Amino acid sequence: HIIMGTVEIVAATGAGIVTTVIGHPLDTIKVHLQTNQSLKSTWGTTKYLVKENALFRGIIPPLCNAILMNVAMFSVFHGIKQFVGGENLGSALMAGTLSGFVTACISTPTDLIKIKSQLVTRKSTRNNILLSTPINQLFRGHIANLGREGVFTMVYLGLYDHLSPKDFWQIAASSSLTGGFAWVASYPFDTIKTVVQSSEKKM
């Protein structure tokens, strides 16, 4: 179990870095659509961001996040499953939820810096975001993020573990299926979190 858990951590971390680099432009488009009501379409937003050379703004925090979160997520997930001693779906869903709560403590501040970097236009301002953000503001939107990470990891790891895929194609299909379900289930929390973290108003 320890060896398998380590392999999963290393594989998931590597995959997380690759998917972050590939998916970050889409995430930047998503953040702008979630926070700017004047942007009416995905295509129009994409053209605007390409023109501003802004698709890869704020990529450093999620790259760091991909490493830390995968180590924490799988370590906590396997640790809780071993502690509970259950191999049923309920144990997997509970372990997934709790591991999501742990990873939220990492992703809330890194997402805050990422979102602010994605939305600002001046390079000098982007470089000062981390230094200019008060410590007590780094966990802004944390409640919504607990919901997002808890639901996402519950569905993703919980169902994936329950399916127990064996070969490459089963693993690929199970990962895609559970990942898709997880995003659909957690997306409302993601929208709330993004709006809260991008706003300067008290919410």
Residue, then its C-alpha position, 0 to 999 in steps of 0.5 A: h500500500i505504501i509503495m502504491g501510494t508513493v507511485e500514485i503521488v509521483a504519477a499524479t504530481g507529474a500529471g498535475i504539472v503537465t495539466t496545469v501548463i496545458g489547462h492554465p489558459l482555459d482556467t484564465i478564460k474561466v476566471h475572466l468569465q466568472t468575474n467580468q459580466s461584460l464578457k459575453s462569450t468564451w471566444g470573445t474572452t479568448k481573443y481579448l486575452v490573446k491580444e493582451n498576452a494574458l493567457f499564462r498570467g498567474i501560472i506559478p502558484p498553481l504549478c507549486n500547488a500541483i506538487l504540494m496538493n497531490v502529495a497532501m491529497f493522496s497521503v491523507f486519503h490513504g492514511i484515513k482509509q488505513f485508519v478507518g480500515g474500510e474498503n467500502l464506498g463509504s470509507a473512500l468517500m469520507a477519506g476523499t472529503l477529508s483529504g479535500f479539506v486538507t488540500a483546501c488549506i493549500s489551494t485557498p492562498t495559492d488560488l487567491i494569488k493566481i486569480k489576482s495575477q490573472l485579473v490585473t493588467r500591469k506587470s508591476t502590480r502582478n509582481n507585487i501581489l504576494l507582498s501587498t496581500p495582507i496575511n489575514q486576506l490569504f484565506r479569503g474565500h476559504i469556506a467556498n474552497l472547502g466545499r469545492e475541494g471537499v466535493f471534488t476529492m470526495v467524488y474523484l478519489g472516492l469513486y475512482d478508488h471504489l472502481s479499482p481500475k486495473d489496466f491502462w485503459q480502465i485507469a484512463a477511463s475511470s480517471s476521465l469519468t470521475g474527474g468529469f463528475a467531480w468538476v461538475a459537482s464542485y463547479p458552483f463552489d468554484t464560481i463562488k470562490t472565484v468571485v469572492q477572491s477576486s472582489e475587493k468588497k467584504m463578502 
